[in-house]
């Protein structure tokens, strides 16, 4: 896995809240798909915390592991 700085305006991405997140403000994760990567953030602190950038191949591998 590599770490690199990227200039993507995450405010312009379309964010989706996890279906496992409750509506009571508990643990919430949001995901947005960019052209080359998938972005993940904590929806409770979307304006304050950093965003995790994951390559599409790595994201696909992660999803495959969660489906097992």
CHARMM-style PDB file with segment names, atoms N, HN, CA, C and O in Angstrom:
ATOM      1  N   UNK     1       0.847  -1.170   0.000  1.00  0.00      PROA
ATOM      2  CA  UNK     1       0.000   0.000   0.000  1.00  0.00      PROA
ATOM      3  C   UNK     1       0.886   1.223   0.000  1.00  0.00      PROA
ATOM      4  O   UNK     1       1.899   1.258   0.698  1.00  0.00      PROA
ATOM      5  N   UNK     2       0.519   2.221  -0.768  1.00  0.00      PROA
ATOM      6  HN  UNK     2      -0.304   2.193  -1.335  1.00  0.00      PROA
ATOM      7  CA  UNK     2       1.308   3.440  -0.805  1.00  0.00      PROA
ATOM      8  C   UNK     2       0.487   4.601  -0.279  1.00  0.00      PROA
ATOM      9  O   UNK     2      -0.743   4.602  -0.327  1.00  0.00      PROA
ATOM     10  N   UNK     3       1.209   5.585   0.224  1.00  0.00      PROA
ATOM     11  HN  UNK     3       2.208   5.585   0.263  1.00  0.00      PROA
ATOM     12  CA  UNK     3       0.568   6.793   0.734  1.00  0.00      PROA
ATOM     13  C   UNK     3       1.062   7.947  -0.111  1.00  0.00      PROA
ATOM     14  O   UNK     3       2.267   8.122  -0.292  1.00  0.00      PROA
ATOM     15  N   UNK     4       0.146   8.722  -0.620  1.00  0.00      PROA
ATOM     16  HN  UNK     4      -0.832   8.580  -0.473  1.00  0.00      PROA
ATOM     17  CA  UNK     4       0.531   9.868  -1.421  1.00  0.00      PROA
ATOM     18  C   UNK     4      -0.456  10.989  -1.204  1.00  0.00      PROA
ATOM     19  O   UNK     4      -1.627  10.761  -0.901  1.00  0.00      PROA
ATOM     20  N   UNK     5       0.032  12.198  -1.365  1.00  0.00      PROA
ATOM     21  HN  UNK     5       0.984  12.383  -1.611  1.00  0.00      PROA
ATOM     22  CA  UNK     5      -0.840  13.344  -1.208  1.00  0.00      PROA
ATOM     23  C   UNK     5      -1.583  13.576  -2.512  1.00  0.00      PROA
ATOM     24  O   UNK     5      -1.002  13.464  -3.591  1.00  0.00      PROA
ATOM     25  N   UNK     6      -2.837  13.892  -2.417  1.00  0.00      PROA
ATOM     26  HN  UNK     6      -3.309  13.983  -1.541  1.00  0.00      PROA
ATOM     27  CA  UNK     6      -3.650  14.072  -3.606  1.00  0.00      PROA
ATOM     28  C   UNK     6      -4.487  15.321  -3.443  1.00  0.00      PROA
ATOM     29  O   UNK     6      -4.979  15.607  -2.352  1.00  0.00      PROA
ATOM     30  N   UNK     7      -4.648  16.059  -4.512  1.00  0.00      PROA
ATOM     31  HN  UNK     7      -4.248  15.827  -5.398  1.00  0.00      PROA
ATOM     32  CA  UNK     7      -5.454  17.279  -4.455  1.00  0.00      PROA
ATOM     33  C   UNK     7      -6.825  17.001  -5.057  1.00  0.00      PROA
ATOM     34  O   UNK     7      -7.107  17.362  -6.200  1.00  0.00      PROA
ATOM     35  N   UNK     8      -7.654  16.361  -4.274  1.00  0.00      PROA
ATOM     36  HN  UNK     8      -7.424  16.068  -3.346  1.00  0.00      PROA
ATOM     37  CA  UNK     8      -9.037  16.078  -4.670  1.00  0.00      PROA
ATOM     38  C   UNK     8      -9.924  16.875  -3.732  1.00  0.00      PROA
ATOM     39  O   UNK     8      -9.746  16.830  -2.515  1.00  0.00      PROA
ATOM     40  N   UNK     9     -10.863  17.593  -4.285  1.00  0.00      PROA
ATOM     41  HN  UNK     9     -11.007  17.630  -5.274  1.00  0.00      PROA
ATOM     42  CA  UNK     9     -11.802  18.334  -3.460  1.00  0.00      PROA
ATOM     43  C   UNK     9     -12.872  17.353  -2.994  1.00  0.00      PROA
ATOM     44  O   UNK     9     -13.819  17.060  -3.722  1.00  0.00      PROA
ATOM     45  N   UNK    10     -12.710  16.850  -1.772  1.00  0.00      PROA
ATOM     46  HN  UNK    10     -11.940  17.089  -1.180  1.00  0.00      PROA
ATOM     47  CA  UNK    10     -13.629  15.836  -1.267  1.00  0.00      PROA
ATOM     48  C   UNK    10     -15.036  16.383  -1.058  1.00  0.00      PROA
ATOM     49  O   UNK    10     -15.990  15.614  -0.948  1.00  0.00      PROA
ATOM     50  N   UNK    11     -15.170  17.703  -1.003  1.00  0.00      PROA
ATOM     51  HN  UNK    11     -14.395  18.328  -1.093  1.00  0.00      PROA
ATOM     52  CA  UNK    11     -16.506  18.284  -0.868  1.00  0.00      PROA
ATOM     53  C   UNK    11     -17.322  18.113  -2.147  1.00  0.00      PROA
ATOM     54  O   UNK    11     -18.550  18.179  -2.109  1.00  0.00      PROA
ATOM     55  N   UNK    12     -16.652  17.893  -3.278  1.00  0.00      PROA
ATOM     56  HN  UNK    12     -15.654  17.839  -3.309  1.00  0.00      PROA
ATOM     57  CA  UNK    12     -17.352  17.724  -4.545  1.00  0.00      PROA
ATOM     58  C   UNK    12     -17.740  16.270  -4.808  1.00  0.00      PROA
ATOM     59  O   UNK    12     -18.450  15.985  -5.771  1.00  0.00      PROA
ATOM     60  N   UNK    13     -17.281  15.354  -3.962  1.00  0.00      PROA
ATOM     61  HN  UNK    13     -16.704  15.586  -3.180  1.00  0.00      PROA
ATOM     62  CA  UNK    13     -17.618  13.948  -4.121  1.00  0.00      PROA
ATOM     63  C   UNK    13     -19.032  13.685  -3.610  1.00  0.00      PROA
ATOM     64  O   UNK    13     -19.544  14.427  -2.772  1.00  0.00      PROA
ATOM     65  N   UNK    14     -19.656  12.634  -4.115  1.00  0.00      PROA
ATOM     66  HN  UNK    14     -19.240  12.030  -4.796  1.00  0.00      PROA
ATOM     67  CA  UNK    14     -20.986  12.243  -3.626  1.00  0.00      PROA
ATOM     68  C   UNK    14     -20.789  11.167  -2.569  1.00  0.00      PROA
ATOM     69  O   UNK    14     -20.378  10.050  -2.882  1.00  0.00      PROA
ATOM     70  N   UNK    15     -21.080  11.500  -1.337  1.00  0.00      PROA
ATOM     71  HN  UNK    15     -21.414  12.408  -1.083  1.00  0.00      PROA
ATOM     72  CA  UNK    15     -20.845  10.620  -0.189  1.00  0.00      PROA
ATOM     73  C   UNK    15     -22.070   9.771   0.100  1.00  0.00      PROA
ATOM     74  O   UNK    15     -23.206  10.236   0.006  1.00  0.00      PROA
ATOM     75  N   UNK    16     -21.816   8.513   0.457  1.00  0.00      PROA
ATOM     76  HN  UNK    16     -20.893   8.136   0.533  1.00  0.00      PROA
ATOM     77  CA  UNK    16     -22.876   7.576   0.825  1.00  0.00      PROA
ATOM     78  C   UNK    16     -22.616   7.079   2.233  1.00  0.00      PROA
ATOM     79  O   UNK    16     -21.504   6.661   2.559  1.00  0.00      PROA
ATOM     80  N   UNK    17     -23.634   7.126   3.059  1.00  0.00      PROA
ATOM     81  HN  UNK    17     -24.536   7.465   2.795  1.00  0.00      PROA
ATOM     82  CA  UNK    17     -23.518   6.644   4.435  1.00  0.00      PROA
ATOM     83  C   UNK    17     -23.709   5.132   4.461  1.00  0.00      PROA
ATOM     84  O   UNK    17     -24.534   4.587   3.728  1.00  0.00      PROA
ATOM     85  N   UNK    18     -22.947   4.471   5.301  1.00  0.00      PROA
ATOM     86  HN  UNK    18     -22.276   4.914   5.897  1.00  0.00      PROA
ATOM     87  CA  UNK    18     -23.040   3.024   5.422  1.00  0.00      PROA
ATOM     88  C   UNK    18     -24.447   2.606   5.828  1.00  0.00      PROA
ATOM     89  O   UNK    18     -25.085   3.259   6.655  1.00  0.00      PROA
ATOM     90  N   UNK    19     -24.922   1.520   5.244  1.00  0.00      PROA
ATOM     91  HN  UNK    19     -24.404   0.990   4.572  1.00  0.00      PROA
ATOM     92  CA  UNK    19     -26.246   1.008   5.616  1.00  0.00      PROA
ATOM     93  C   UNK    19     -26.245   0.442   7.031  1.00  0.00      PROA
ATOM     94  O   UNK    19     -27.308   0.226   7.612  1.00  0.00      PROA
ATOM     95  N   UNK    20     -25.064   0.200   7.589  1.00  0.00      PROA
ATOM     96  HN  UNK    20     -24.201   0.376   7.117  1.00  0.00      PROA
ATOM     97  CA  UNK    20     -24.961  -0.295   8.963  1.00  0.00      PROA
ATOM     98  C   UNK    20     -24.937   0.838   9.974  1.00  0.00      PROA
ATOM     99  O   UNK    20     -24.990   0.584  11.178  1.00  0.00      PROA
ATOM    100  N   UNK    21     -24.860   2.078   9.518  1.00  0.00      PROA
ATOM    101  HN  UNK    21     -24.816   2.284   8.541  1.00  0.00      PROA
ATOM    102  CA  UNK    21     -24.858   3.222  10.418  1.00  0.00      PROA
ATOM    103  C   UNK    21     -26.279   3.500  10.869  1.00  0.00      PROA
ATOM    104  O   UNK    21     -27.220   3.466  10.076  1.00  0.00      PROA
ATOM    105  N   UNK    22     -26.412   3.771  12.131  1.00  0.00      PROA
ATOM    106  HN  UNK    22     -25.647   3.799  12.775  1.00  0.00      PROA
ATOM    107  CA  UNK    22     -27.730   4.074  12.671  1.00  0.00      PROA
ATOM    108  C   UNK    22     -28.086   5.530  12.486  1.00  0.00      PROA
ATOM    109  O   UNK    22     -27.235   6.337  12.112  1.00  0.00      PROA
ATOM    110  N   UNK    23     -29.312   5.872  12.739  1.00  0.00      PROA
ATOM    111  HN  UNK    23     -30.004   5.217  13.042  1.00  0.00      PROA
ATOM    112  CA  UNK    23     -29.755   7.259  12.614  1.00  0.00      PROA
ATOM    113  C   UNK    23     -29.624   8.022  13.923  1.00  0.00      PROA
ATOM    114  O   UNK    23     -29.991   9.195  13.996  1.00  0.00      PROA
ATOM    115  N   UNK    24     -29.103   7.365  14.964  1.00  0.00      PROA
ATOM    116  HN  UNK    24     -28.805   6.412  14.904  1.00  0.00      PROA
ATOM    117  CA  UNK    24     -29.004   8.000  16.276  1.00  0.00      PROA
ATOM    118  C   UNK    24     -27.659   8.689  16.505  1.00  0.00      PROA
ATOM    119  O   UNK    24     -27.369   9.104  17.628  1.00  0.00      PROA
ATOM    120  N   UNK    25     -26.829   8.819  15.460  1.00  0.00      PROA
ATOM    121  HN  UNK    25     -27.064   8.482  14.548  1.00  0.00      PROA
ATOM    122  CA  UNK    25     -25.562   9.528  15.595  1.00  0.00      PROA
ATOM    123  C   UNK    25     -24.436   8.685  16.137  1.00  0.00      PROA
ATOM    124  O   UNK    25     -23.446   9.233  16.622  1.00  0.00      PROA
ATOM    125  N   UNK    26     -24.547   7.380  16.076  1.00  0.00      PROA
ATOM    126  HN  UNK    26     -25.351   6.934  15.683  1.00  0.00      PROA
ATOM    127  CA  UNK    26     -23.493   6.500  16.560  1.00  0.00      PROA
ATOM    128  C   UNK    26     -22.329   6.421  15.596  1.00  0.00      PROA
ATOM    129  O   UNK    26     -21.989   7.407  14.942  1.00  0.00      PROA
ATOM    130  N   UNK    27     -21.721   5.262  15.506  1.00  0.00      PROA
ATOM    131  HN  UNK    27     -21.997   4.461  16.037  1.00  0.00      PROA
ATOM    132  CA  UNK    27     -20.589   5.065  14.602  1.00  0.00      PROA
ATOM    133  C   UNK    27     -21.071   5.121  13.158  1.00  0.00      PROA
ATOM    134  O   UNK    27     -21.909   4.321  12.742  1.00  0.00      PROA
ATOM    135  N   UNK    28     -20.537   6.070  12.402  1.00  0.00      PROA
ATOM    136  HN  UNK    28     -19.856   6.719  12.740  1.00  0.00      PROA
ATOM    137  CA  UNK    28     -20.982   6.261  11.032  1.00  0.00      PROA
ATOM    138  C   UNK    28     -19.790   6.360  10.090  1.00  0.00      PROA
ATOM    139  O   UNK    28     -18.801   7.032  10.383  1.00  0.00      PROA
ATOM    140  N   UNK    29     -19.901   5.688   8.970  1.00  0.00      PROA
ATOM    141  HN  UNK    29     -20.704   5.142   8.732  1.00  0.00      PROA
ATOM    142  CA  UNK    29     -18.864   5.721   7.948  1.00  0.00      PROA
ATOM    143  C   UNK    29     -19.510   6.148   6.646  1.00  0.00      PROA
ATOM    144  O   UNK    29     -20.599   5.688   6.302  1.00  0.00      PROA
ATOM    145  N   UNK    30     -18.826   7.043   5.912  1.00  0.00      PROA
ATOM    146  HN  UNK    30     -17.941   7.417   6.191  1.00  0.00      PROA
ATOM    147  CA  UNK    30     -19.284   7.458   4.595  1.00  0.00      PROA
ATOM    148  C   UNK    30     -18.221   7.095   3.570  1.00  0.00      PROA
ATOM    149  O   UNK    30     -17.025   7.115   3.860  1.00  0.00      PROA
ATOM    150  N   UNK    31     -18.676   6.764   2.369  1.00  0.00      PROA
ATOM    151  HN  UNK    31     -19.647   6.748   2.133  1.00  0.00      PROA
ATOM    152  CA  UNK    31     -17.792   6.364   1.283  1.00  0.00      PROA
ATOM    153  C   UNK    31     -18.164   7.155   0.041  1.00  0.00      PROA
ATOM    154  O   UNK    31     -19.341   7.403  -0.219  1.00  0.00      PROA
ATOM    155  N   UNK    32     -17.143   7.553  -0.731  1.00  0.00      PROA
ATOM    156  HN  UNK    32     -16.187   7.351  -0.519  1.00  0.00      PROA
ATOM    157  CA  UNK    32     -17.358   8.224  -2.013  1.00  0.00      PROA
ATOM    158  C   UNK    32     -16.401   7.633  -3.031  1.00  0.00      PROA
ATOM    159  O   UNK    32     -15.245   7.355  -2.714  1.00  0.00      PROA
ATOM    160  N   UNK    33     -16.875   7.441  -4.246  1.00  0.00      PROA
ATOM    161  HN  UNK    33     -17.814   7.666  -4.503  1.00  0.00      PROA
ATOM    162  CA  UNK    33     -16.038   6.885  -5.307  1.00  0.00      PROA
ATOM    163  C   UNK    33     -15.529   8.005  -6.193  1.00  0.00      PROA
ATOM    164  O   UNK    33     -16.310   8.794  -6.725  1.00  0.00      PROA
ATOM    165  N   UNK    34     -14.205   8.071  -6.351  1.00  0.00      PROA
ATOM    166  HN  UNK    34     -13.570   7.430  -5.919  1.00  0.00      PROA
ATOM    167  CA  UNK    34     -13.583   9.002  -7.277  1.00  0.00      PROA
ATOM    168  C   UNK    34     -13.180   8.247  -8.535  1.00  0.00      PROA
ATOM    169  O   UNK    34     -13.492   7.065  -8.682  1.00  0.00      PROA
ATOM    170  N   UNK    35     -12.497   8.920  -9.432  1.00  0.00      PROA
ATOM    171  HN  UNK    35     -12.244   9.880  -9.312  1.00  0.00      PROA
ATOM    172  CA  UNK    35     -12.085   8.273 -10.683  1.00  0.00      PROA
ATOM    173  C   UNK    35     -11.090   7.155 -10.450  1.00  0.00      PROA
ATOM    174  O   UNK    35     -11.228   6.077 -11.028  1.00  0.00      PROA
ATOM    175  N   UNK    36     -10.087   7.390  -9.614  1.00  0.00      PROA
ATOM    176  HN  UNK    36      -9.975   8.266  -9.145  1.00  0.00      PROA
ATOM    177  CA  UNK    36      -9.023   6.412  -9.395  1.00  0.00      PROA
ATOM    178  C   UNK    36      -9.018   5.805  -8.004  1.00  0.00      PROA
ATOM    179  O   UNK    36      -8.210   4.922  -7.718  1.00  0.00      PROA
ATOM    180  N   UNK    37      -9.908   6.266  -7.135  1.00  0.00      PROA
ATOM    181  HN  UNK    37     -10.564   6.983  -7.367  1.00  0.00      PROA
ATOM    182  CA  UNK    37      -9.847   5.829  -5.747  1.00  0.00      PROA
ATOM    183  C   UNK    37     -11.215   5.880  -5.101  1.00  0.00      PROA
ATOM    184  O   UNK    37     -12.161   6.466  -5.628  1.00  0.00      PROA
ATOM    185  N   UNK    38     -11.288   5.249  -3.948  1.00  0.00      PROA
ATOM    186  HN  UNK    38     -10.520   4.773  -3.519  1.00  0.00      PROA
ATOM    187  CA  UNK    38     -12.472   5.306  -3.090  1.00  0.00      PROA
ATOM    188  C   UNK    38     -12.051   6.046  -1.834  1.00  0.00      PROA
ATOM    189  O   UNK    38     -10.954   5.827  -1.319  1.00  0.00      PROA
ATOM    190  N   UNK    39     -12.912   6.918  -1.340  1.00  0.00      PROA
ATOM    191  HN  UNK    39     -13.803   7.096  -1.758  1.00  0.00      PROA
ATOM    192  CA  UNK    39     -12.606   7.739  -0.181  1.00  0.00      PROA
ATOM    193  C   UNK    39     -13.525   7.348   0.961  1.00  0.00      PROA
ATOM    194  O   UNK    39     -14.709   7.084   0.754  1.00  0.00      PROA
ATOM    195  N   UNK    40     -12.975   7.312   2.170  1.00  0.00      PROA
ATOM    196  HN  UNK    40     -12.012   7.526   2.338  1.00  0.00      PROA
ATOM    197  CA  UNK    40     -13.720   6.906   3.360  1.00  0.00      PROA
ATOM    198  C   UNK    40     -13.514   7.976   4.428  1.00  0.00      PROA
ATOM    199  O   UNK    40     -12.403   8.477   4.601  1.00  0.00      PROA
ATOM    200  N   UNK    41     -14.583   8.325   5.144  1.00  0.00      PROA
ATOM    201  HN  UNK    41     -15.485   7.917   5.003  1.00  0.00      PROA
ATOM    202  CA  UNK    41     -14.474   9.305   6.229  1.00  0.00      PROA
ATOM    203  C   UNK    41     -15.474   8.985   7.329  1.00  0.00      PROA
ATOM    204  O   UNK    41     -16.421   8.223   7.133  1.00  0.00      PROA
ATOM    205  N   UNK    42     -15.244   9.576   8.475  1.00  0.00      PROA
ATOM    206  HN  UNK    42     -14.475  10.194   8.635  1.00  0.00      PROA
ATOM    207  CA  UNK    42     -16.151   9.491   9.617  1.00  0.00      PROA
ATOM    208  C   UNK    42     -17.213  10.565   9.429  1.00  0.00      PROA
ATOM    209  O   UNK    42     -16.890  11.753   9.429  1.00  0.00      PROA
ATOM    210  N   UNK    43     -18.458  10.178   9.269  1.00  0.00      PROA
ATOM    211  HN  UNK    43     -18.720   9.214   9.268  1.00  0.00      PROA
ATOM    212  CA  UNK    43     -19.505  11.159   8.979  1.00  0.00      PROA
ATOM    213  C   UNK    43     -19.792  12.100  10.140  1.00  0.00      PROA
ATOM    214  O   UNK    43     -20.321  13.192   9.935  1.00  0.00      PROA
ATOM    215  N   UNK    44     -19.450  11.691  11.355  1.00  0.00      PROA
ATOM    216  HN  UNK    44     -19.020  10.804  11.523  1.00  0.00      PROA
ATOM    217  CA  UNK    44     -19.686  12.562  12.507  1.00  0.00      PROA
ATOM    218  C   UNK    44     -18.726  13.739  12.519  1.00  0.00      PROA
ATOM    219  O   UNK    44     -19.022  14.772  13.120  1.00  0.00      PROA
ATOM    220  N   UNK    45     -17.593  13.599  11.871  1.00  0.00      PROA
ATOM    221  HN  UNK    45     -17.353  12.760  11.383  1.00  0.00      PROA
ATOM    222  CA  UNK    45     -16.580  14.656  11.867  1.00  0.00      PROA
ATOM    223  C   UNK    45     -16.109  14.910  10.438  1.00  0.00      PROA
ATOM    224  O   UNK    45     -14.912  15.067  10.195  1.00  0.00      PROA
ATOM    225  N   UNK    46     -17.036  14.949   9.508  1.00  0.00      PROA
ATOM    226  HN  UNK    46     -18.008  14.821   9.706  1.00  0.00      PROA
ATOM    227  CA  UNK    46     -16.697  15.048   8.084  1.00  0.00      PROA
ATOM    228  C   UNK    46     -15.917  16.323   7.757  1.00  0.00      PROA
ATOM    229  O   UNK    46     -15.106  16.325   6.832  1.00  0.00      PROA
ATOM    230  N   UNK    47     -16.149  17.390   8.493  1.00  0.00      PROA
ATOM    231  HN  UNK    47     -16.808  17.388   9.245  1.00  0.00      PROA
ATOM    232  CA  UNK    47     -15.466  18.656   8.205  1.00  0.00      PROA
ATOM    233  C   UNK    47     -14.119  18.771   8.898  1.00  0.00      PROA
ATOM    234  O   UNK    47     -13.321  19.640   8.546  1.00  0.00      PROA
ATOM    235  N   UNK    48     -13.844  17.909   9.882  1.00  0.00      PROA
ATOM    236  HN  UNK    48     -14.492  17.202  10.168  1.00  0.00      PROA
ATOM    237  CA  UNK    48     -12.654  18.074  10.700  1.00  0.00      PROA
ATOM    238  C   UNK    48     -11.586  17.009  10.500  1.00  0.00      PROA
ATOM    239  O   UNK    48     -10.394  17.308  10.572  1.00  0.00      PROA
ATOM    240  N   UNK    49     -11.989  15.801  10.257  1.00  0.00      PROA
ATOM    241  HN  UNK    49     -12.958  15.559  10.199  1.00  0.00      PROA
ATOM    242  CA  UNK    49     -11.037  14.695  10.201  1.00  0.00      PROA
ATOM    243  C   UNK    49     -10.533  14.461   8.787  1.00  0.00      PROA
ATOM    244  O   UNK    49     -11.183  14.850   7.816  1.00  0.00      PROA
ATOM    245  N   UNK    50      -9.383  13.828   8.672  1.00  0.00      PROA
ATOM    246  HN  UNK    50      -8.855  13.512   9.461  1.00  0.00      PROA
ATOM    247  CA  UNK    50      -8.862  13.510   7.339  1.00  0.00      PROA
ATOM    248  C   UNK    50      -9.707  12.436   6.657  1.00  0.00      PROA
ATOM    249  O   UNK    50     -10.499  11.736   7.289  1.00  0.00      PROA
ATOM    250  N   UNK    51      -9.514  12.338   5.383  1.00  0.00      PROA
ATOM    251  HN  UNK    51      -8.871  12.906   4.870  1.00  0.00      PROA
ATOM    252  CA  UNK    51     -10.212  11.359   4.547  1.00  0.00      PROA
ATOM    253  C   UNK    51      -9.213  10.292   4.143  1.00  0.00      PROA
ATOM    254  O   UNK    51      -8.088  10.602   3.751  1.00  0.00      PROA
ATOM    255  N   UNK    52      -9.619   9.050   4.236  1.00  0.00      PROA
ATOM    256  HN  UNK    52     -10.533   8.798   4.554  1.00  0.00      PROA
ATOM    257  CA  UNK    52      -8.784   7.927   3.824  1.00  0.00      PROA
ATOM    258  C   UNK    52      -8.999   7.676   2.336  1.00  0.00      PROA
ATOM    259  O   UNK    52     -10.135   7.525   1.887  1.00  0.00      PROA
ATOM    260  N   UNK    53      -7.907   7.632   1.570  1.00  0.00      PROA
ATOM    261  HN  UNK    53      -6.984   7.754   1.934  1.00  0.00      PROA
ATOM    262  CA  UNK    53      -7.966   7.359   0.129  1.00  0.00      PROA
ATOM    263  C   UNK    53      -7.469   5.941  -0.107  1.00  0.00      PROA
ATOM    264  O   UNK    53      -6.371   5.581   0.318  1.00  0.00      PROA
ATOM    265  N   UNK    54      -8.286   5.135  -0.789  1.00  0.00      PROA
ATOM    266  HN  UNK    54      -9.178   5.428  -1.133  1.00  0.00      PROA
ATOM    267  CA  UNK    54      -7.946   3.741  -1.056  1.00  0.00      PROA
ATOM    268  C   UNK    54      -8.047   3.515  -2.561  1.00  0.00      PROA
ATOM    269  O   UNK    54      -9.037   3.903  -3.182  1.00  0.00      PROA
ATOM    270  N   UNK    55      -7.040   2.897  -3.143  1.00  0.00      PROA
ATOM    271  HN  UNK    55      -6.236   2.583  -2.639  1.00  0.00      PROA
ATOM    272  CA  UNK    55      -7.083   2.581  -4.563  1.00  0.00      PROA
ATOM    273  C   UNK    55      -8.243   1.641  -4.863  1.00  0.00      PROA
ATOM    274  O   UNK    55      -8.672   0.884  -3.993  1.00  0.00      PROA
ATOM    275  N   UNK    56      -8.748   1.685  -6.082  1.00  0.00      PROA
ATOM    276  HN  UNK    56      -8.400   2.301  -6.789  1.00  0.00      PROA
ATOM    277  CA  UNK    56      -9.912   0.860  -6.438  1.00  0.00      PROA
ATOM    278  C   UNK    56      -9.615  -0.631  -6.318  1.00  0.00      PROA
ATOM    279  O   UNK    56     -10.485  -1.399  -5.907  1.00  0.00      PROA
ATOM    280  N   UNK    57      -8.417  -1.047  -6.665  1.00  0.00      PROA
ATOM    281  HN  UNK    57      -7.710  -0.423  -6.998  1.00  0.00      PROA
ATOM    282  CA  UNK    57      -8.053  -2.462  -6.528  1.00  0.00      PROA
ATOM    283  C   UNK    57      -8.026  -2.907  -5.081  1.00  0.00      PROA
ATOM    284  O   UNK    57      -8.500  -3.991  -4.743  1.00  0.00      PROA
ATOM    285  N   UNK    58      -7.468  -2.061  -4.228  1.00  0.00      PROA
ATOM    286  HN  UNK    58      -7.082  -1.180  -4.503  1.00  0.00      PROA
ATOM    287  CA  UNK    58      -7.424  -2.376  -2.802  1.00  0.00      PROA
ATOM    288  C   UNK    58      -8.828  -2.392  -2.202  1.00  0.00      PROA
ATOM    289  O   UNK    58      -9.136  -3.218  -1.343  1.00  0.00      PROA
ATOM    290  N   UNK    59      -9.681  -1.468  -2.666  1.00  0.00      PROA
ATOM    291  HN  UNK    59      -9.431  -0.797  -3.364  1.00  0.00      PROA
ATOM    292  CA  UNK    59     -11.063  -1.423  -2.175  1.00  0.00      PROA
ATOM    293  C   UNK    59     -11.814  -2.696  -2.577  1.00  0.00      PROA
ATOM    294  O   UNK    59     -12.557  -3.261  -1.774  1.00  0.00      PROA
ATOM    295  N   UNK    60     -11.619  -3.141  -3.813  1.00  0.00      PROA
ATOM    296  HN  UNK    60     -11.015  -2.682  -4.465  1.00  0.00      PROA
ATOM    297  CA  UNK    60     -12.264  -4.365  -4.280  1.00  0.00      PROA
ATOM    298  C   UNK    60     -11.795  -5.567  -3.455  1.00  0.00      PROA
ATOM    299  O   UNK    60     -12.595  -6.441  -3.121  1.00  0.00      PROA
ATOM    300  N   UNK    61     -10.508  -5.611  -3.128  1.00  0.00      PROA
ATOM    301  HN  UNK    61      -9.858  -4.901  -3.400  1.00  0.00      PROA
ATOM    302  CA  UNK    61      -9.985  -6.698  -2.312  1.00  0.00      PROA
ATOM    303  C   UNK    61     -10.582  -6.647  -0.902  1.00  0.00      PROA
ATOM    304  O   UNK    61     -10.911  -7.685  -0.329  1.00  0.00      PROA
ATOM    305  N   UNK    62     -10.719  -5.452  -0.350  1.00  0.00      PROA
ATOM    306  HN  UNK    62     -10.451  -4.608  -0.815  1.00  0.00      PROA
ATOM    307  CA  UNK    62     -11.332  -5.280   0.974  1.00  0.00      PROA
ATOM    308  C   UNK    62     -12.773  -5.790   0.957  1.00  0.00      PROA
ATOM    309  O   UNK    62     -13.174  -6.542   1.845  1.00  0.00      PROA
ATOM    310  N   UNK    63     -13.547  -5.389  -0.044  1.00  0.00      PROA
ATOM    311  HN  UNK    63     -13.221  -4.778  -0.765  1.00  0.00      PROA
ATOM    312  CA  UNK    63     -14.941  -5.825  -0.134  1.00  0.00      PROA
ATOM    313  C   UNK    63     -15.042  -7.334  -0.297  1.00  0.00      PROA
ATOM    314  O   UNK    63     -15.936  -7.959   0.272  1.00  0.00      PROA
ATOM    315  N   UNK    64     -14.136  -7.924  -1.064  1.00  0.00      PROA
ATOM    316  HN  UNK    64     -13.410  -7.416  -1.526  1.00  0.00      PROA
ATOM    317  CA  UNK    64     -14.140  -9.371  -1.243  1.00  0.00      PROA
ATOM    318  C   UNK    64     -13.897 -10.088   0.094  1.00  0.00      PROA
ATOM    319  O   UNK    64     -14.506 -11.122   0.368  1.00  0.00      PROA
ATOM    320  N   UNK    65     -13.021  -9.540   0.905  1.00  0.00      PROA
ATOM    321  HN  UNK    65     -12.526  -8.700   0.682  1.00  0.00      PROA
ATOM    322  CA  UNK    65     -12.744 -10.140   2.207  1.00  0.00      PROA
ATOM    323  C   UNK    65     -13.910 -10.001   3.175  1.00  0.00      PROA
ATOM    324  O   UNK    65     -14.140 -10.882   4.004  1.00  0.00      PROA
ATOM    325  N   UNK    66     -14.642  -8.907   3.075  1.00  0.00      PROA
ATOM    326  HN  UNK    66     -14.456  -8.191   2.402  1.00  0.00      PROA
ATOM    327  CA  UNK    66     -15.774  -8.699   3.987  1.00  0.00      PROA
ATOM    328  C   UNK    66     -16.962  -9.565   3.614  1.00  0.00      PROA
ATOM    329  O   UNK    66     -17.831  -9.816   4.450  1.00  0.00      PROA
ATOM    330  N   UNK    67     -17.015 -10.023   2.375  1.00  0.00      PROA
ATOM    331  HN  UNK    67     -16.309  -9.819   1.696  1.00  0.00      PROA
ATOM    332  CA  UNK    67     -18.147 -10.836   1.912  1.00  0.00      PROA
ATOM    333  C   UNK    67     -17.972 -12.320   2.298  1.00  0.00      PROA
ATOM    334  O   UNK    67     -18.908 -13.110   2.172  1.00  0.00      PROA
ATOM    335  N   UNK    68     -16.779 -12.684   2.762  1.00  0.00      PROA
ATOM    336  HN  UNK    68     -16.019 -12.042   2.864  1.00  0.00      PROA
ATOM    337  CA  UNK    68     -16.543 -14.092   3.091  1.00  0.00      PROA
ATOM    338  C   UNK    68     -17.189 -14.472   4.403  1.00  0.00      PROA
ATOM    339  OT1 UNK    68     -17.088 -15.622   4.830  1.00  0.00      PROA
TER     340      UNK     68
END
